[in-house]
Amino acid sequence: PDPKQELLFFLGGGLRKVDGRARVTLLVPSASHPNSIAVLPGGKQVALLVPAANGKSEVSLASLGAKNLSLAQVTQEGAEGVLASSDPKALYFIRDSVAWHCDLNGTHARPLGSIPMGAIRIGTLPPLKGVCP
């Protein structure tokens, strides 16, 4: 929030803060995935993957700068990544290899045109001469 007094970073298991005295504080535990944290426009909120009770990771929104860090869950049913949007009231997340766009409170979620691999029907072909199986 204030680059002259503290630094936020993500490393192995969560979002941490380093202050001017080199004290490291874990703010929010998070999954260690690529694209598992996104600083939203304005720098006062961070979207990140947080482990859920069902074993999947969910996108949660952390509001920074307050004395008490607030954390609000945005997605349900699992997420694999989170990305910032140029819209300060929205974000992108990845679930089942499909990119989604939603409002910061999780409403109006919509896929962005990808087809998940589970929706592709795979069958067997008859043997073809001269082609490796």
Backbone as ProteinMPNN parsed JSONL, in Angstrom:
{"seq_chain_A": "PDPKQELLFFLGGGLRKVDGRARVTLLVPSASHPNSIAVLPGGKQVALLVPAANGKSEVSLASLGAKNLSLAQVTQEGAEGVLASSDPKALYFIRDSVAWHCDLNGTHARPLGSIPMGAIRIGTLPPLKGVCP", "coords_chain_A": {"N_chain_A": [[0.808, -1.236, 0.0], [1.925, 1.31, 0.777], [4.694, 2.079, -0.761], [7.004, 3.246, 0.253], [7.143, 2.577, 2.884], [6.415, -0.08, 3.292], [6.438, -3.365, 1.823], [4.775, -5.577, -0.334], [4.698, -9.045, -0.942], [4.604, -12.209, -2.641], [5.176, -15.474, -1.829], [5.764, -18.838, -1.773], [3.292, -19.996, -0.329], [1.774, -17.819, 0.582], [0.578, -14.372, 0.919], [2.691, -11.859, 1.896], [4.025, -9.276, 4.038], [6.585, -6.886, 4.188], [8.06, -4.72, 6.395], [9.578, -1.459, 7.073], [11.487, -2.125, 8.948], [12.364, -4.578, 8.306], [10.703, -6.635, 9.137], [8.808, -9.511, 8.63], [5.556, -10.325, 7.785], [2.953, -12.645, 7.607], [0.182, -12.171, 5.709], [-2.039, -13.332, 4.349], [-2.691, -16.734, 3.896], [-1.985, -18.659, 0.968], [-2.398, -20.57, -2.063], [0.365, -22.122, -3.798], [0.641, -21.438, -6.718], [1.238, -20.693, -10.194], [0.119, -17.501, -11.284], [-1.42, -16.97, -8.991], [-1.971, -14.751, -7.539], [-3.12, -11.388, -7.721], [-2.672, -7.997, -7.988], [-5.022, -5.548, -7.736], [-6.361, -2.806, -9.749], [-5.488, 0.379, -8.488], [-4.261, -0.543, -6.212], [-5.148, -1.132, -3.621], [-6.463, -3.429, -3.145], [-6.147, -6.972, -3.249], [-6.416, -9.838, -5.17], [-6.459, -13.291, -4.595], [-5.534, -16.8, -4.612], [-6.898, -18.962, -2.272], [-6.672, -21.654, -0.042], [-9.431, -23.862, 0.272], [-11.937, -25.479, 2.367], [-12.825, -27.748, 1.064], [-10.649, -28.71, -0.243], [-10.038, -27.606, -2.664], [-8.838, -24.636, -4.357], [-9.907, -21.303, -3.857], [-10.84, -18.074, -5.157], [-10.165, -15.232, -3.326], [-10.702, -11.966, -1.989], [-8.611, -9.542, -0.754], [-8.55, -6.711, 1.24], [-6.352, -4.133, 1.53], [-4.299, -2.133, 3.737], [-5.945, -1.449, 5.851], [-6.271, -1.651, 9.459], [-7.049, -4.165, 10.31], [-6.894, -6.938, 8.317], [-9.157, -7.62, 5.818], [-10.889, -10.358, 4.357], [-12.556, -11.638, 1.658], [-14.469, -14.143, 0.163], [-14.624, -14.833, -3.296], [-15.029, -16.622, -5.511], [-16.62, -19.848, -6.112], [-16.591, -23.419, -6.121], [-14.011, -23.966, -6.911], [-10.827, -22.772, -8.209], [-8.126, -22.017, -10.406], [-6.376, -20.021, -10.998], [-5.811, -16.452, -10.893], [-6.349, -13.229, -12.225], [-5.691, -9.77, -12.751], [-8.022, -7.263, -13.799], [-8.533, -4.596, -16.146], [-10.678, -3.158, -15.453], [-11.68, -1.662, -12.533], [-13.625, -2.801, -10.952], [-13.84, -5.478, -11.371], [-12.57, -8.839, -12.02], [-10.461, -11.462, -13.389], [-10.62, -15.013, -13.472], [-9.394, -18.398, -13.459], [-10.808, -21.485, -14.099], [-11.102, -24.938, -14.349], [-9.513, -24.889, -16.673], [-10.622, -22.818, -18.115], [-11.043, -19.405, -18.801], [-12.577, -16.918, -16.845], [-14.698, -14.076, -16.238], [-15.605, -11.834, -13.698], [-17.536, -9.845, -11.351], [-16.173, -8.06, -8.5], [-17.433, -9.023, -6.248], [-18.092, -11.543, -6.927], [-20.331, -11.891, -8.494], [-22.13, -12.007, -11.654], [-20.519, -13.754, -13.141], [-18.918, -15.012, -15.995], [-17.958, -17.214, -18.628], [-15.165, -16.891, -20.871], [-15.354, -17.791, -23.553], [-13.804, -20.101, -23.982], [-13.458, -23.663, -24.396], [-13.848, -26.174, -22.084], [-11.644, -28.933, -21.495], [-12.968, -31.233, -20.62], [-15.397, -31.137, -21.905], [-14.989, -31.956, -24.446], [-15.59, -34.508, -26.695], [-14.162, -37.645, -26.897], [-13.328, -40.273, -28.937], [-12.728, -43.611, -30.202], [-10.775, -44.402, -33.027], [-11.006, -46.356, -36.047], [-8.473, -48.825, -36.849], [-5.78, -47.521, -38.729], [-4.035, -48.008, -41.698], [-0.535, -47.957, -41.81], [-0.226, -45.995, -39.935], [0.833, -45.117, -36.748], [-0.513, -46.492, -33.735]], "CA_chain_A": [[0.0, 0.0, 0.0], [2.815, 2.467, 0.792], [5.987, 1.495, -1.117], [8.107, 3.834, 1.015], [7.161, 2.04, 4.238], [6.256, -1.527, 3.323], [6.465, -4.058, 0.546], [3.997, -6.8, -0.363], [5.227, -10.036, -1.864], [3.991, -13.53, -2.591], [6.21, -16.485, -1.926], [5.557, -20.11, -1.104], [2.27, -20.204, 0.673], [0.929, -16.706, 0.982], [0.877, -12.96, 0.736], [3.433, -11.386, 3.062], [4.379, -7.862, 4.072], [7.862, -6.555, 4.814], [8.038, -3.303, 6.754], [10.865, -0.769, 7.035], [12.421, -2.742, 9.899], [12.601, -5.929, 7.766], [9.835, -7.631, 9.759], [7.957, -10.179, 7.65], [4.273, -10.727, 8.346], [2.062, -13.359, 6.705], [-1.13, -11.539, 5.711], [-3.049, -14.297, 3.938], [-2.133, -17.932, 3.275], [-2.482, -18.862, -0.388], [-1.813, -21.693, -2.791], [1.582, -21.76, -4.525], [0.415, -21.688, -8.138], [1.416, -19.515, -11.051], [-1.089, -16.673, -11.388], [-2.26, -17.144, -7.823], [-2.198, -13.468, -6.882], [-3.23, -10.258, -8.641], [-2.922, -6.696, -7.369], [-6.062, -4.907, -8.532], [-6.113, -1.384, -9.996], [-5.565, 1.213, -7.299], [-3.317, -1.079, -5.245], [-5.692, -1.289, -2.275], [-7.047, -4.755, -3.031], [-5.408, -8.051, -3.877], [-7.164, -11.082, -5.351], [-5.512, -14.382, -4.501], [-6.063, -18.136, -4.368], [-6.846, -19.347, -0.867], [-7.158, -23.02, 0.116], [-10.769, -23.995, 0.846], [-12.138, -26.685, 3.157], [-13.055, -28.895, 0.184], [-9.384, -29.091, -0.867], [-9.808, -26.786, -3.856], [-8.502, -23.241, -4.077], [-10.918, -20.327, -4.257], [-10.375, -16.695, -5.238], [-10.638, -14.33, -2.283], [-10.293, -10.582, -2.159], [-8.068, -8.953, 0.465], [-8.463, -5.258, 1.231], [-5.109, -3.796, 2.221], [-4.185, -0.798, 4.298], [-6.706, -1.331, 7.087], [-5.584, -2.258, 10.597], [-7.387, -5.581, 10.245], [-7.018, -7.387, 6.937], [-10.419, -8.304, 5.543], [-10.763, -11.335, 3.294], [-13.891, -12.032, 1.205], [-14.428, -15.156, -0.891], [-15.238, -14.375, -4.544], [-15.482, -17.748, -6.33], [-16.988, -21.113, -5.506], [-16.367, -24.549, -7.022], [-12.607, -24.092, -7.285], [-10.169, -21.849, -9.134], [-6.731, -22.399, -10.659], [-5.576, -18.834, -11.203], [-6.519, -15.182, -10.808], [-5.676, -12.168, -12.982], [-6.314, -8.454, -12.614], [-8.723, -6.695, -14.94], [-8.378, -3.134, -16.217], [-11.873, -2.647, -14.795], [-11.414, -1.738, -11.093], [-14.715, -3.476, -10.261], [-13.934, -6.847, -11.871], [-11.327, -9.591, -12.13], [-10.518, -12.691, -14.164], [-10.105, -16.194, -12.796], [-9.332, -19.588, -14.296], [-11.382, -22.683, -13.48], [-11.201, -26.027, -15.334], [-8.814, -24.427, -17.877], [-11.445, -21.821, -18.79], [-10.945, -18.07, -18.209], [-13.865, -16.333, -16.479], [-14.718, -12.678, -15.82], [-16.68, -11.62, -12.726], [-17.434, -8.669, -10.496], [-15.358, -8.32, -7.32], [-18.198, -9.763, -5.248], [-18.352, -12.869, -7.471], [-21.529, -11.936, -9.335], [-22.001, -11.82, -13.104], [-19.416, -14.57, -13.678], [-19.19, -15.564, -17.324], [-16.757, -17.736, -19.286], [-14.715, -16.048, -21.983], [-15.36, -18.441, -24.851], [-13.012, -21.321, -24.116], [-14.159, -24.919, -24.17], [-13.054, -27.009, -21.195], [-11.279, -30.23, -22.071], [-13.97, -32.228, -20.257], [-16.548, -31.048, -22.803], [-14.619, -32.494, -25.758], [-15.863, -35.945, -26.778], [-13.051, -38.364, -27.499], [-13.708, -41.641, -29.277], [-11.655, -44.391, -30.814], [-10.813, -44.506, -34.489], [-10.612, -47.679, -36.516], [-7.042, -48.86, -37.198], [-5.418, -46.951, -40.023], [-2.821, -48.63, -42.208], [0.631, -47.086, -41.922], [-0.257, -44.979, -38.897], [1.072, -45.688, -35.42], [-1.688, -46.378, -32.876]], "C_chain_A": [[0.829, 1.269, 0.0], [4.224, 1.957, 0.498], [7.17, 2.098, -0.374], [8.216, 3.222, 2.414], [7.032, 0.526, 4.303], [6.18, -2.092, 1.914], [5.611, -5.306, 0.668], [4.671, -7.77, -1.309], [4.541, -11.37, -1.637], [5.085, -14.556, -2.769], [5.805, -17.695, -1.109], [4.54, -20.132, 0.011], [1.503, -18.981, 1.123], [1.447, -15.326, 0.647], [1.513, -12.456, 2.026], [3.747, -9.904, 2.919], [5.733, -7.73, 4.753], [7.818, -5.074, 5.135], [9.454, -2.723, 6.732], [11.903, -1.341, 7.983], [12.72, -4.192, 9.52], [11.827, -7.008, 8.513], [8.903, -8.191, 8.691], [6.703, -10.676, 8.349], [3.471, -11.453, 7.279], [0.69, -12.724, 6.812], [-2.226, -12.55, 5.419], [-2.357, -15.536, 3.401], [-2.745, -18.118, 1.895], [-1.798, -20.065, -1.001], [-0.585, -21.216, -3.556], [1.454, -22.14, -5.992], [0.888, -20.484, -8.942], [0.076, -18.77, -11.128], [-1.997, -16.824, -10.17], [-2.449, -15.867, -7.016], [-2.241, -12.367, -7.94], [-3.523, -8.996, -7.847], [-3.884, -5.952, -8.279], [-5.766, -3.422, -8.718], [-6.353, -0.555, -8.735], [-4.651, 0.736, -6.182], [-3.844, -1.284, -3.843], [-6.355, -2.644, -2.059], [-6.184, -5.757, -3.791], [-6.341, -9.244, -3.974], [-6.153, -12.22, -5.316], [-6.231, -15.707, -4.276], [-5.844, -18.489, -2.91], [-7.368, -20.772, -0.763], [-8.527, -23.042, 0.791], [-10.883, -25.33, 1.578], [-12.322, -27.926, 2.285], [-11.786, -29.342, -0.542], [-9.075, -28.328, -2.14], [-9.38, -25.391, -3.415], [-9.617, -22.351, -4.588], [-10.264, -18.955, -4.342], [-11.0, -15.92, -4.086], [-10.048, -12.959, -2.525], [-9.848, -10.034, -0.814], [-7.998, -7.446, 0.28], [-7.278, -4.868, 2.094], [-5.181, -2.397, 2.812], [-4.969, -0.597, 5.576], [-5.914, -1.99, 8.225], [-5.837, -3.76, 10.631], [-7.618, -5.949, 8.789], [-8.351, -8.086, 6.763], [-10.225, -9.208, 4.338], [-12.16, -11.802, 2.933], [-13.768, -13.025, 0.059], [-15.211, -14.672, -2.106], [-15.802, -15.551, -5.326], [-15.925, -18.914, -5.461], [-16.707, -22.19, -6.538], [-14.946, -24.613, -7.568], [-12.118, -23.059, -8.276], [-8.708, -22.253, -9.237], [-5.82, -21.199, -10.845], [-6.437, -17.596, -11.109], [-5.677, -14.123, -11.51], [-6.428, -10.864, -12.783], [-6.992, -8.05, -13.916], [-8.435, -5.203, -14.98], [-9.582, -2.439, -15.595], [-11.669, -2.757, -13.285], [-12.505, -2.451, -10.307], [-14.864, -4.935, -10.688], [-12.565, -7.515, -11.841], [-11.562, -10.795, -13.025], [-10.037, -13.828, -13.277], [-10.156, -17.369, -13.762], [-9.881, -20.75, -13.491], [-11.572, -23.721, -14.573], [-10.633, -25.605, -16.683], [-9.629, -23.453, -18.712], [-11.281, -20.49, -18.059], [-12.357, -17.513, -18.003], [-13.662, -14.868, -16.101], [-15.847, -12.535, -14.805], [-16.456, -10.306, -11.984], [-16.656, -9.046, -9.231], [-16.104, -9.058, -6.213], [-18.587, -11.151, -5.75], [-19.568, -12.97, -8.368], [-21.172, -11.708, -10.799], [-20.818, -12.583, -13.697], [-19.815, -15.135, -15.033], [-17.887, -16.073, -17.935], [-16.421, -16.881, -20.493], [-14.496, -16.843, -23.266], [-14.514, -19.67, -25.013], [-13.887, -22.536, -23.876], [-13.301, -25.764, -23.238], [-12.789, -28.368, -21.819], [-12.309, -31.302, -21.75], [-15.178, -32.224, -21.171], [-16.246, -31.612, -24.183], [-14.82, -33.997, -25.735], [-14.718, -36.626, -27.514], [-13.502, -39.802, -27.737], [-12.521, -42.374, -29.868], [-11.865, -44.44, -32.308], [-10.49, -45.934, -34.897], [-9.13, -47.656, -36.883], [-6.8, -48.322, -38.599], [-4.098, -47.567, -40.457], [-1.708, -47.586, -42.291], [0.69, -45.996, -40.882], [-0.046, -45.652, -37.542], [-0.17, -45.514, -34.565], [-1.457, -45.356, -31.783]], "O_chain_A": [[0.488, 2.221, -0.701], [4.892, 1.454, 1.402], [8.25, 1.508, -0.374], [9.259, 3.331, 3.059], [7.489, -0.092, 5.265], [5.894, -1.381, 0.95], [5.704, -6.024, 1.664], [5.163, -7.37, -2.364], [3.972, -11.622, -0.575], [5.836, -14.515, -3.744], [5.538, -17.596, 0.089], [4.9, -20.274, 1.179], [0.638, -19.103, 1.989], [2.567, -15.138, 0.172], [0.95, -12.607, 3.11], [3.734, -9.354, 1.818], [5.997, -8.378, 5.765], [7.568, -4.254, 4.252], [10.412, -3.425, 6.408], [13.092, -1.062, 7.83], [13.267, -4.945, 10.325], [12.239, -8.167, 8.527], [8.284, -7.437, 7.94], [6.774, -11.358, 9.371], [3.318, -10.947, 6.168], [0.088, -12.732, 7.886], [-3.221, -12.626, 6.14], [-1.504, -15.415, 2.521], [-3.905, -17.768, 1.679], [-0.758, -20.521, -0.525], [-0.497, -20.045, -3.924], [2.107, -23.079, -6.447], [0.933, -19.37, -8.419], [-0.983, -19.391, -11.04], [-3.22, -16.808, -10.309], [-3.025, -15.898, -5.928], [-1.502, -12.404, -8.924], [-4.512, -8.933, -7.116], [-3.597, -5.746, -9.458], [-5.012, -2.837, -7.941], [-7.321, -0.781, -8.01], [-4.299, 1.515, -5.297], [-3.063, -1.587, -2.941], [-6.759, -2.978, -0.946], [-5.581, -5.444, -4.818], [-6.981, -9.624, -2.994], [-5.098, -12.125, -5.943], [-7.372, -15.744, -3.817], [-4.744, -18.336, -2.379], [-8.411, -21.08, -1.339], [-8.756, -22.326, 1.766], [-10.03, -26.204, 1.427], [-12.01, -29.036, 2.716], [-11.837, -30.254, -1.367], [-7.954, -28.4, -2.645], [-9.539, -25.014, -2.254], [-10.203, -22.62, -5.636], [-9.257, -18.698, -3.682], [-12.215, -15.949, -3.894], [-9.019, -12.816, -3.187], [-10.608, -10.055, 0.154], [-7.456, -6.958, -0.711], [-7.213, -5.238, 3.266], [-6.024, -1.586, 2.428], [-4.688, 0.34, 6.323], [-5.005, -2.783, 7.982], [-4.936, -4.537, 10.946], [-8.445, -5.339, 8.11], [-8.65, -9.042, 7.479], [-9.489, -8.872, 3.41], [-12.884, -12.307, 3.791], [-13.046, -12.777, -0.907], [-16.324, -14.164, -1.973], [-16.95, -15.491, -5.769], [-15.652, -18.968, -4.262], [-16.596, -21.887, -7.725], [-14.709, -25.254, -8.591], [-12.888, -22.534, -9.081], [-8.123, -22.765, -8.282], [-4.598, -21.353, -10.848], [-7.659, -17.675, -11.232], [-4.45, -14.118, -11.405], [-7.653, -10.855, -12.662], [-6.572, -8.455, -15.0], [-8.123, -4.607, -13.949], [-9.51, -1.26, -15.249], [-11.498, -3.871, -12.79], [-12.339, -2.689, -9.11], [-15.884, -5.564, -10.407], [-11.54, -6.858, -11.663], [-12.697, -11.115, -13.377], [-9.159, -13.641, -12.435], [-10.875, -17.334, -14.76], [-9.479, -20.979, -12.35], [-12.146, -23.417, -15.619], [-11.206, -25.925, -17.724], [-9.353, -23.279, -19.899], [-11.367, -20.445, -16.832], [-13.216, -17.626, -18.878], [-12.57, -14.474, -15.691], [-16.938, -13.061, -15.024], [-15.363, -9.739, -11.985], [-16.501, -10.229, -8.93], [-15.48, -9.655, -5.336], [-19.33, -11.864, -5.075], [-19.819, -14.026, -8.948], [-20.067, -11.278, -11.133], [-20.188, -12.115, -14.644], [-20.912, -15.67, -15.197], [-16.838, -15.447, -17.783], [-17.292, -16.226, -21.066], [-13.537, -16.584, -23.992], [-14.496, -20.25, -26.098], [-14.931, -22.446, -23.23], [-12.147, -26.048, -23.557], [-13.609, -28.887, -22.577], [-12.503, -32.212, -22.557], [-15.917, -33.208, -21.216], [-17.15, -31.735, -25.009], [-14.289, -34.686, -24.864], [-14.353, -36.227, -28.62], [-14.002, -40.461, -26.825], [-11.437, -41.809, -30.013], [-12.995, -44.511, -32.792], [-9.784, -46.644, -34.181], [-8.585, -46.597, -37.193], [-7.535, -48.638, -39.535], [-3.153, -47.64, -39.672], [-1.917, -46.476, -42.78], [1.577, -45.144, -40.937], [-0.692, -46.656, -37.239], [-0.829, -44.478, -34.657], [-2.341, -45.123, -30.958]]}, "name": "protein", "num_of_chains": 1, "seq": "PDPKQELLFFLGGGLRKVDGRARVTLLVPSASHPNSIAVLPGGKQVALLVPAANGKSEVSLASLGAKNLSLAQVTQEGAEGVLASSDPKALYFIRDSVAWHCDLNGTHARPLGSIPMGAIRIGTLPPLKGVCP"}
